[in-house]
Amino acid sequence: MNTTFDVRASTLPGIKRKAKSLGRDQSLPHRAALDASARLSGFESFQHAQKVLQCDRRVHRVHSVFLSAYWRDSTVNPSSGLEILELSSPRPLEEFLSRYQCGLAQNLQGFFFEYSDHLEMRSNASSQARAKEILTRAALALQFVEAARLRPVTTMAHRKAMEMAEQLPYCDHVSRWVCEKSGDWIMLDEPYDHMMARQAAAQVRDAWVLSSGLHWAKPRWEGLYNPGQTVPYFVTNSAELLRRVVSSVEGLAEQNRTGIASSAFSSQPHNGQFISPARERDGKKRKPRPGTTFGFSKNAVEYRWREGYASRWRPAQQMSMQNHHEMGLTLKRLYASNTPLQAHAKLQEIQSELENWMFAEYRLEDRDDVDVDVYYGGHDLQKYTGVEAMVSAVDHLRSILIGTYLDSKPLRDYLKKLDSARQLILEAAS
């Protein structure tokens, strides 16, 4: 059902704003309205709220969280740099965001947990302005996660539970969250404002929520995806979680009314690395930024570089096009066969990487001489029937690989994947 409720303000400005609404709606004197608003937020009176909240602010310890992003502008006047944003947080970063959750949160895709107080974006932004925009949005996400006590969804169980909510008509830019304590889920839906201005769309959405048994709310908050251009809505199966999250984000809206100050940003050269205070305190040196140095690996060569990411390696030898065709046909036939799902995923990884190796090996050749359909495409492929035939096909792939390439790390890595696929095929039959 569609739930409406009084949101509990968590700040003095929020309590005052709520008091104005109560005074207008219930014809209360201003002082009585302040006390009523404070009681809705769990305080005895407005004076009690002032004492508690002001005391909390005095004793509250602030923790610094740093966000950084490299940028490279290749337009008329090429330039580059590193932008750093310092954010104040009530809790240390590690207390409300884990390393594996980082890249799964809205606005934090592309960031990684560089140190206990520092998130770094892996790739380059296209300009200094774009880097600052990315950092500002990432800061909004961190503030949201900390204040609302939510975590980005990371499990299939929670995704499955949220499938119904994702059928909300006209939903867009969806992000999925779960309460850190109760485990209840909540979805943040952020369609563009011009879509929500259409009365028909709003009516369809409202009717859908009424019939779904879910709860939703539109908070006084600009959201995460594209503040000022999109309209945030929360959808959940828990009315209590909805109440708490809406209260939290509306408190954030009060705090962030003036935006992030330009003084919170600092700049460094692009060829440098930001050393956070916690890393410096612990005396931990940073490794060079991935994709900016050259390495060595026996019988292997780097074939792809990208700043911020580990280089891609392949065996140093060249496989004949005849063998590439044979490998491609065998993998395509396995793809068409009834291979177990997990084995199928391993074989797909091998298929993709072997195509990369082929194009890298024949980089200097005329593109017309390299068949782009070697590893993908084709019709009427003959399937392998039975476990024995599929295992024999995998063994055939292995014999071509070790007969072509000398021992190297990239070869060993993909032989392991091939052996794993073979074992999964056998296990599925037993």
MARSENU-557158 format. One record per residue (C-alpha): x, y, z; residue in three letters; chain; residue number from 1. Coordinates in Angstrom, 3 decimals, decimal comma. Layout:
residues N
PT         c1         c2         c3   resn   chain   resi
PT          X          Y          Z    ala       A    NUM
...
***
This chain:
residues 430
PT         c1         c2         c3   resn   chain   resi
PT      0,000      0,000      0,000    met       A      1
PT      1,073      3,615     -0,425    asn       A      2
PT      2,195      4,940      2,970    thr       A      3
PT      2,266      8,588      4,067    thr       A      4
PT      3,726      9,643      7,387    phe       A      5
PT      5,323     12,467      9,349    asp       A      6
PT      9,073     12,398      8,768    val       A      7
PT     11,161     12,757     11,897    arg       A      8
PT     13,589     15,657     11,519    ala       A      9
PT     17,071     14,969     12,874    ser       A     10
PT     18,450     18,534     12,865    thr       A     11
PT     17,339     21,811     14,476    leu       A     12
PT     16,620     23,425     11,060    pro       A     13
PT     14,561     20,358     10,165    gly       A     14
PT     12,576     20,548     13,420    ile       A     15
PT     11,916     24,256     12,807    lys       A     16
PT     10,775     23,597      9,248    arg       A     17
PT      8,449     20,847     10,454    lys       A     18
PT      7,110     23,213     13,140    ala       A     19
PT      6,060     25,734     10,501    lys       A     20
PT      4,091     23,013      8,733    ser       A     21
PT      2,461     21,856     11,985    leu       A     22
PT      1,597     25,411     12,998    gly       A     23
PT     -0,052     26,038      9,656    arg       A     24
PT     -1,913     22,716      9,479    asp       A     25
PT     -3,041     22,550     13,138    gln       A     26
PT     -3,289     26,303     13,910    ser       A     27
PT     -0,725     26,020     16,706    leu       A     28
PT      1,193     28,931     18,257    pro       A     29
PT      4,821     28,957     17,127    his       A     30
PT      6,228     27,765     20,481    arg       A     31
PT      3,685     24,948     20,733    ala       A     32
PT      4,446     23,943     17,150    ala       A     33
PT      8,195     23,795     17,937    leu       A     34
PT      7,542     21,541     20,932    asp       A     35
PT      5,205     19,306     18,902    ala       A     36
PT      7,757     18,982     16,106    ser       A     37
PT     10,501     18,133     18,628    ala       A     38
PT      8,322     15,432     20,205    arg       A     39
PT      7,759     13,873     16,754    leu       A     40
PT     11,548     13,565     16,533    ser       A     41
PT     11,791     11,804     19,891    gly       A     42
PT     12,599     14,780     22,172    phe       A     43
PT     10,673     16,006     25,227    glu       A     44
PT     10,462     19,572     23,946    ser       A     45
PT     12,189     21,985     21,565    phe       A     46
PT     14,451     23,146     24,416    gln       A     47
PT     15,439     19,496     25,036    his       A     48
PT     16,190     19,070     21,316    ala       A     49
PT     18,404     22,178     21,353    gln       A     50
PT     20,428     20,886     24,290    lys       A     51
PT     20,898     17,376     22,881    val       A     52
PT     21,683     18,330     19,299    leu       A     53
PT     24,011     21,197     20,237    gln       A     54
PT     25,804     18,957     22,749    cys       A     55
PT     26,147     16,210     20,120    asp       A     56
PT     27,674     18,719     17,731    arg       A     57
PT     30,255     19,849     20,321    arg       A     58
PT     31,432     16,354     21,279    val       A     59
PT     31,127     14,829     17,842    his       A     60
PT     34,458     13,754     16,370    arg       A     61
PT     34,883     14,436     12,664    val       A     62
PT     36,811     12,038     10,412    his       A     63
PT     38,363     13,011      7,089    ser       A     64
PT     37,665     10,938      3,999    val       A     65
PT     39,588     11,685      0,801    phe       A     66
PT     38,429     11,141     -2,772    leu       A     67
PT     40,795     11,535     -5,716    ser       A     68
PT     40,513     11,451     -9,502    ala       A     69
PT     43,111     11,813    -12,249    tyr       A     70
PT     42,171     13,785    -15,340    trp       A     71
PT     43,607     14,310    -18,794    arg       A     72
PT     42,187     16,924    -21,167    asp       A     73
PT     43,163     16,308    -24,801    ser       A     74
PT     41,284     19,239    -26,340    thr       A     75
PT     42,787     22,453    -27,785    val       A     76
PT     45,185     23,035    -24,883    asn       A     77
PT     46,165     19,567    -23,607    pro       A     78
PT     46,531     19,462    -19,841    ser       A     79
PT     46,304     16,982    -16,981    ser       A     80
PT     46,237     16,751    -13,211    gly       A     81
PT     44,982     15,053    -10,062    leu       A     82
PT     42,035     16,431     -8,083    glu       A     83
PT     41,530     15,616     -4,398    ile       A     84
PT     38,373     16,262     -2,376    leu       A     85
PT     38,395     16,132      1,425    glu       A     86
PT     35,082     15,173      2,996    leu       A     87
PT     34,156     15,357      6,697    ser       A     88
PT     32,403     12,264      8,020    ser       A     89
PT     30,898     11,349     11,417    pro       A     90
PT     32,455      7,870     11,110    arg       A     91
PT     35,687      6,495      9,652    pro       A     92
PT     35,255      5,304      6,072    leu       A     93
PT     35,891      1,631      6,919    glu       A     94
PT     32,982      1,634      9,373    glu       A     95
PT     30,329      2,287      6,724    phe       A     96
PT     31,780      1,045      3,427    leu       A     97
PT     33,801     -2,104      2,753    ser       A     98
PT     36,329     -2,661      0,002    arg       A     99
PT     34,182     -5,073     -1,981    tyr       A    100
PT     31,111     -2,786     -1,733    gln       A    101
PT     32,885      0,316     -3,013    cys       A    102
PT     32,477     -0,064     -6,776    gly       A    103
PT     28,885     -1,342     -6,446    leu       A    104
PT     27,431      1,853     -4,980    ala       A    105
PT     25,752      4,544     -7,080    gln       A    106
PT     28,311      7,238     -8,030    asn       A    107
PT     31,218      5,083     -6,813    leu       A    108
PT     31,559      2,876     -9,896    gln       A    109
PT     35,163      3,109    -11,050    gly       A    110
PT     36,498      3,945     -7,571    phe       A    111
PT     38,541      1,570     -5,454    phe       A    112
PT     39,454      1,462     -1,777    phe       A    113
PT     43,019      2,780     -1,986    glu       A    114
PT     43,503      3,090      1,794    tyr       A    115
PT     41,417      3,228      4,965    ser       A    116
PT     40,661      6,946      4,437    asp       A    117
PT     40,972      7,228      0,651    his       A    118
PT     38,948      6,229     -2,417    leu       A    119
PT     40,613      6,682     -5,809    glu       A    120
PT     39,079      6,607     -9,277    met       A    121
PT     40,970      4,146    -11,479    arg       A    122
PT     40,681      5,742    -14,920    ser       A    123
PT     41,191      9,318    -16,152    asn       A    124
PT     38,385     11,871    -16,232    ala       A    125
PT     38,158     13,855    -19,475    ser       A    126
PT     38,796     17,270    -17,872    ser       A    127
PT     39,430     19,000    -14,562    gln       A    128
PT     35,784     20,079    -14,377    ala       A    129
PT     34,629     16,534    -15,030    arg       A    130
PT     36,959     15,201    -12,316    ala       A    131
PT     35,465     17,637     -9,793    lys       A    132
PT     31,946     16,663    -10,845    glu       A    133
PT     32,725     12,952    -10,386    ile       A    134
PT     34,262     13,592     -6,968    leu       A    135
PT     31,304     15,725     -5,864    thr       A    136
PT     28,838     12,994     -6,810    arg       A    137
PT     30,978     10,370     -5,073    ala       A    138
PT     30,954     12,537     -1,938    ala       A    139
PT     27,141     12,694     -2,077    leu       A    140
PT     27,044      8,898     -2,249    ala       A    141
PT     29,316      8,505      0,774    leu       A    142
PT     27,250     10,976      2,779    gln       A    143
PT     24,095      9,079      1,829    phe       A    144
PT     25,513      5,662      2,759    val       A    145
PT     26,779      6,897      6,120    glu       A    146
PT     23,725      8,913      7,122    ala       A    147
PT     21,089      6,416      5,961    ala       A    148
PT     22,977      3,403      7,373    arg       A    149
PT     22,628      1,568      4,071    leu       A    150
PT     24,877     -0,687      2,000    arg       A    151
PT     24,829     -1,330     -1,746    pro       A    152
PT     23,205     -4,660     -2,560    val       A    153
PT     25,836     -7,349     -3,228    thr       A    154
PT     23,923    -10,649     -3,032    thr       A    155
PT     21,641    -12,485     -5,435    met       A    156
PT     19,164    -13,044     -2,589    ala       A    157
PT     18,593     -9,319     -2,162    his       A    158
PT     18,464     -8,759     -5,919    arg       A    159
PT     15,828    -11,469     -6,160    lys       A    160
PT     13,800     -9,864     -3,354    ala       A    161
PT     13,839     -6,522     -5,189    met       A    162
PT     12,713     -7,819     -8,591    glu       A    163
PT      9,119     -6,748     -8,037    met       A    164
PT     10,100     -3,169     -7,139    ala       A    165
PT     12,071     -2,882    -10,371    glu       A    166
PT      8,821     -3,346    -12,304    gln       A    167
PT      7,761      0,147    -11,170    leu       A    168
PT      6,586      1,934    -14,353    pro       A    169
PT      8,986      4,539    -15,798    tyr       A    170
PT     11,676      3,760    -13,234    cys       A    171
PT     15,170      4,843    -14,237    asp       A    172
PT     18,711      5,065    -12,854    his       A    173
PT     17,841      2,511    -10,193    val       A    174
PT     20,228      1,784     -7,324    ser       A    175
PT     19,705     -1,020     -4,817    arg       A    176
PT     20,393     -0,728     -1,084    trp       A    177
PT     20,045     -2,785      2,063    val       A    178
PT     19,811     -1,714      5,719    cys       A    179
PT     23,038     -2,549      7,560    glu       A    180
PT     21,162     -3,723     10,668    lys       A    181
PT     17,780     -5,160      9,686    ser       A    182
PT     18,683     -6,485      6,226    gly       A    183
PT     15,555     -4,862      4,743    asp       A    184
PT     15,975     -3,576      1,191    trp       A    185
PT     15,175     -0,213     -0,360    ile       A    186
PT     15,374      0,877     -3,997    met       A    187
PT     16,291      4,406     -5,090    leu       A    188
PT     14,569      5,306     -8,381    asp       A    189
PT     15,707      8,541    -10,099    glu       A    190
PT     13,816      9,285    -13,338    pro       A    191
PT     14,374     12,603    -15,126    tyr       A    192
PT     12,164     15,464    -13,973    asp       A    193
PT     10,508     15,981    -17,387    his       A    194
PT      9,202     12,396    -17,215    met       A    195
PT      7,697     12,904    -13,779    met       A    196
PT      6,106     16,175    -14,912    ala       A    197
PT      3,769     14,118    -17,092    arg       A    198
PT      0,568     13,618    -15,113    gln       A    199
PT     -0,239     10,327    -16,839    ala       A    200
PT      3,140      8,820    -15,869    ala       A    201
PT      2,713      9,930    -12,247    ala       A    202
PT     -0,778      8,411    -12,078    gln       A    203
PT      0,384      5,095    -13,523    val       A    204
PT      3,227      4,903    -11,009    arg       A    205
PT      0,986      5,783     -8,075    asp       A    206
PT     -1,586      3,171     -9,078    ala       A    207
PT      1,128      0,534     -9,444    trp       A    208
PT      2,478      1,189     -5,931    val       A    209
PT     -1,039      1,108     -4,467    leu       A    210
PT     -1,586     -2,355     -5,929    ser       A    211
PT      1,871     -3,757     -5,172    ser       A    212
PT      1,836     -3,871     -1,379    gly       A    213
PT      5,051     -1,796     -1,309    leu       A    214
PT      5,721      1,597      0,281    his       A    215
PT      7,220      4,634     -1,404    trp       A    216
PT      8,066      8,272     -0,801    ala       A    217
PT      9,461     11,301     -2,637    lys       A    218
PT     11,861     13,017     -0,204    pro       A    219
PT     12,824     16,694     -0,161    arg       A    220
PT     16,292     15,823     -1,458    trp       A    221
PT     17,992     16,056     -4,860    glu       A    222
PT     19,219     12,456     -5,003    gly       A    223
PT     22,464     10,937     -6,250    leu       A    224
PT     22,388     10,231     -9,979    tyr       A    225
PT     22,012     13,718    -11,449    asn       A    226
PT     20,986     16,194     -8,733    pro       A    227
PT     18,739     18,925    -10,040    gly       A    228
PT     17,822     16,977    -13,196    gln       A    229
PT     16,320     13,795    -11,768    thr       A    230
PT     13,601     13,207     -9,172    val       A    231
PT     14,413     10,687     -6,402    pro       A    232
PT     11,852      8,187     -5,093    tyr       A    233
PT     12,374      5,456     -2,498    phe       A    234
PT     10,531      2,142     -2,859    val       A    235
PT     10,680     -0,576     -0,183    thr       A    236
PT      8,755     -3,318      1,578    asn       A    237
PT      9,460     -1,766      5,005    ser       A    238
PT      7,530      1,321      6,123    ala       A    239
PT      9,873      1,813      9,088    glu       A    240
PT     12,979      1,719      6,893    leu       A    241
PT     11,340      4,193      4,504    leu       A    242
PT     10,593      6,574      7,369    arg       A    243
PT     14,162      6,429      8,651    arg       A    244
PT     15,866      6,814      5,251    val       A    245
PT     13,674      9,743      4,203    val       A    246
PT     14,419     11,454      7,506    ser       A    247
PT     18,146     10,889      6,996    ser       A    248
PT     18,336     12,235      3,442    val       A    249
PT     16,222     15,269      4,257    glu       A    250
PT     18,674     15,996      7,071    gly       A    251
PT     21,471     15,746      4,494    leu       A    252
PT     19,633     18,179      2,241    ala       A    253
PT     19,638     20,697      5,106    glu       A    254
PT     23,366     20,224      5,704    gln       A    255
PT     24,301     20,439      2,007    asn       A    256
PT     22,170     23,443      1,140    arg       A    257
PT     25,264     25,533      0,330    thr       A    258
PT     26,993     22,726     -1,612    gly       A    259
PT     30,606     21,571     -1,401    ile       A    260
PT     33,006     24,483     -0,964    ala       A    261
PT     35,684     24,990     -3,601    ser       A    262
PT     38,222     25,113     -0,750    ser       A    263
PT     37,545     21,400     -0,119    ala       A    264
PT     39,365     20,619     -3,410    phe       A    265
PT     43,111     20,557     -3,928    ser       A    266
PT     45,224     19,742     -6,989    ser       A    267
PT     48,402     17,802     -7,698    gln       A    268
PT     50,333     16,950    -10,894    pro       A    269
PT     49,047     14,045    -12,977    his       A    270
PT     52,297     12,123    -12,612    asn       A    271
PT     52,070     12,188     -8,808    gly       A    272
PT     50,136     10,061     -6,327    gln       A    273
PT     48,034     11,223     -3,428    phe       A    274
PT     49,286      9,929     -0,062    ile       A    275
PT     46,453     10,057      2,448    ser       A    276
PT     47,096     11,049      6,081    pro       A    277
PT     46,317      7,505      7,298    ala       A    278
PT     48,763      5,949      4,823    arg       A    279
PT     51,427      8,495      5,737    glu       A    280
PT     50,817      7,898      9,462    arg       A    281
PT     51,193      4,128      8,982    asp       A    282
PT     54,359      4,566      6,927    gly       A    283
PT     52,954      2,547      4,003    lys       A    284
PT     54,429      3,362      0,600    lys       A    285
PT     52,252      3,323     -2,510    arg       A    286
PT     52,943      1,134     -5,509    lys       A    287
PT     53,119      2,911     -8,895    pro       A    288
PT     49,787      3,593    -10,510    arg       A    289
PT     48,788      0,612    -12,701    pro       A    290
PT     49,256      1,126    -16,416    gly       A    291
PT     52,033      3,700    -15,992    thr       A    292
PT     55,088      1,422    -15,768    thr       A    293
PT     56,590     -1,317    -17,918    phe       A    294
PT     57,089     -4,814    -16,559    gly       A    295
PT     58,701     -8,071    -17,604    phe       A    296
PT     57,258    -11,579    -17,708    ser       A    297
PT     59,054    -14,573    -19,183    lys       A    298
PT     57,824    -15,557    -22,664    asn       A    299
PT     55,033    -12,940    -22,479    ala       A    300
PT     54,428     -9,428    -23,802    val       A    301
PT     52,080     -6,615    -22,777    glu       A    302
PT     49,467     -5,995    -25,430    tyr       A    303
PT     47,115     -3,490    -23,792    arg       A    304
PT     47,785     -0,503    -21,545    trp       A    305
PT     45,373      1,802    -19,776    arg       A    306
PT     46,211      4,228    -16,988    glu       A    307
PT     44,728      3,071    -13,713    gly       A    308
PT     44,361     -0,575    -14,737    tyr       A    309
PT     46,705     -3,559    -14,796    ala       A    310
PT     48,266     -4,199    -18,199    ser       A    311
PT     47,033     -7,147    -20,259    arg       A    312
PT     49,591     -9,806    -21,220    trp       A    313
PT     49,707    -12,548    -23,851    arg       A    314
PT     52,256    -15,228    -24,802    pro       A    315
PT     55,096    -13,800    -26,888    ala       A    316
PT     54,617    -16,319    -29,705    gln       A    317
PT     52,232    -16,140    -32,677    gln       A    318
PT     49,680    -18,880    -33,253    met       A    319
PT     49,001    -19,810    -36,881    ser       A    320
PT     45,670    -18,627    -38,295    met       A    321
PT     44,876    -22,284    -39,013    gln       A    322
PT     45,120    -23,092    -35,309    asn       A    323
PT     43,127    -19,989    -34,369    his       A    324
PT     40,359    -21,184    -36,710    his       A    325
PT     40,497    -24,642    -35,120    glu       A    326
PT     40,370    -23,200    -31,600    met       A    327
PT     37,512    -20,875    -32,564    gly       A    328
PT     35,429    -23,623    -34,155    leu       A    329
PT     35,919    -25,935    -31,166    thr       A    330
PT     34,921    -23,211    -28,690    leu       A    331
PT     31,858    -22,247    -30,761    lys       A    332
PT     30,747    -25,879    -30,875    arg       A    333
PT     31,187    -26,136    -27,098    leu       A    334
PT     29,207    -22,913    -26,749    tyr       A    335
PT     26,346    -24,484    -28,727    ala       A    336
PT     26,532    -27,728    -26,735    ser       A    337
PT     24,844    -28,509    -23,453    asn       A    338
PT     27,807    -27,554    -21,280    thr       A    339
PT     27,175    -26,847    -17,566    pro       A    340
PT     26,572    -23,172    -16,803    leu       A    341
PT     29,765    -22,645    -14,767    gln       A    342
PT     31,902    -24,435    -17,358    ala       A    343
PT     30,226    -22,360    -20,050    his       A    344
PT     31,282    -19,144    -18,249    ala       A    345
PT     34,925    -20,315    -18,063    lys       A    346
PT     34,959    -21,191    -21,764    leu       A    347
PT     33,498    -17,792    -22,634    gln       A    348
PT     36,384    -16,068    -20,825    glu       A    349
PT     38,873    -18,168    -22,798    ile       A    350
PT     37,065    -17,476    -26,061    gln       A    351
PT     37,159    -13,713    -25,505    ser       A    352
PT     40,827    -13,624    -24,506    glu       A    353
PT     41,976    -15,825    -27,380    leu       A    354
PT     40,332    -13,408    -29,788    glu       A    355
PT     42,264    -10,583    -28,105    asn       A    356
PT     45,492    -12,530    -28,497    trp       A    357
PT     44,772    -13,208    -32,179    met       A    358
PT     44,234     -9,533    -33,034    phe       A    359
PT     47,323     -8,540    -31,014    ala       A    360
PT     49,441    -11,194    -32,760    glu       A    361
PT     48,304    -10,020    -36,204    tyr       A    362
PT     48,208     -6,303    -35,396    arg       A    363
PT     50,536     -5,419    -38,289    leu       A    364
PT     48,679     -7,566    -40,794    glu       A    365
PT     46,088     -6,250    -43,215    asp       A    366
PT     42,785     -6,464    -41,321    arg       A    367
PT     41,214     -8,170    -44,347    asp       A    368
PT     43,619    -11,071    -43,809    asp       A    369
PT     42,293    -11,674    -40,281    val       A    370
PT     38,830    -13,212    -40,169    asp       A    371
PT     36,800    -11,329    -37,553    val       A    372
PT     34,457    -14,318    -37,206    asp       A    373
PT     37,145    -16,771    -36,074    val       A    374
PT     35,931    -16,913    -32,459    tyr       A    375
PT     32,350    -15,684    -32,856    tyr       A    376
PT     29,597    -16,080    -35,432    gly       A    377
PT     28,700    -18,977    -37,680    gly       A    378
PT     25,566    -21,019    -38,321    his       A    379
PT     24,467    -24,633    -38,019    asp       A    380
PT     27,283    -25,525    -35,629    leu       A    381
PT     27,482    -29,206    -34,796    gln       A    382
PT     27,030    -29,770    -31,071    lys       A    383
PT     29,146    -32,130    -28,976    tyr       A    384
PT     26,929    -34,925    -27,708    thr       A    385
PT     27,721    -36,340    -24,297    gly       A    386
PT     30,316    -35,675    -21,634    val       A    387
PT     33,074    -37,684    -23,320    glu       A    388
PT     32,854    -35,615    -26,508    ala       A    389
PT     32,896    -32,316    -24,594    met       A    390
PT     35,883    -33,375    -22,473    val       A    391
PT     37,714    -34,502    -25,611    ser       A    392
PT     37,062    -31,082    -27,188    ala       A    393
PT     38,512    -29,327    -24,127    val       A    394
PT     41,582    -31,579    -24,248    asp       A    395
PT     41,970    -30,707    -27,946    his       A    396
PT     42,026    -26,991    -27,071    leu       A    397
PT     44,664    -27,630    -24,424    arg       A    398
PT     46,914    -29,548    -26,818    ser       A    399
PT     46,835    -26,687    -29,355    ile       A    400
PT     47,667    -24,087    -26,700    leu       A    401
PT     50,654    -25,943    -25,220    ile       A    402
PT     51,814    -26,949    -28,692    gly       A    403
PT     51,903    -23,304    -29,815    thr       A    404
PT     52,947    -21,165    -26,875    tyr       A    405
PT     55,953    -21,462    -24,569    leu       A    406
PT     55,352    -21,578    -20,824    asp       A    407
PT     54,262    -18,152    -19,544    ser       A    408
PT     51,986    -16,669    -16,895    lys       A    409
PT     49,151    -15,702    -19,274    pro       A    410
PT     49,227    -19,207    -20,794    leu       A    411
PT     49,170    -20,856    -17,348    arg       A    412
PT     46,275    -18,631    -16,243    asp       A    413
PT     44,095    -19,694    -19,146    tyr       A    414
PT     45,121    -23,346    -18,966    leu       A    415
PT     43,840    -23,265    -15,371    lys       A    416
PT     40,503    -21,901    -16,584    lys       A    417
PT     40,390    -24,638    -19,229    leu       A    418
PT     41,161    -27,338    -16,657    asp       A    419
PT     38,483    -25,905    -14,379    ser       A    420
PT     35,907    -26,060    -17,206    ala       A    421
PT     36,897    -29,674    -17,873    arg       A    422
PT     36,410    -30,591    -14,209    gln       A    423
PT     33,023    -28,842    -14,066    leu       A    424
PT     31,836    -30,825    -17,086    ile       A    425
PT     32,856    -34,070    -15,419    leu       A    426
PT     31,294    -33,141    -12,072    glu       A    427
PT     27,981    -32,253    -13,703    ala       A    428
PT     27,817    -35,743    -15,196    ala       A    429
PT     28,600    -37,605    -11,989    ser       A    430
***
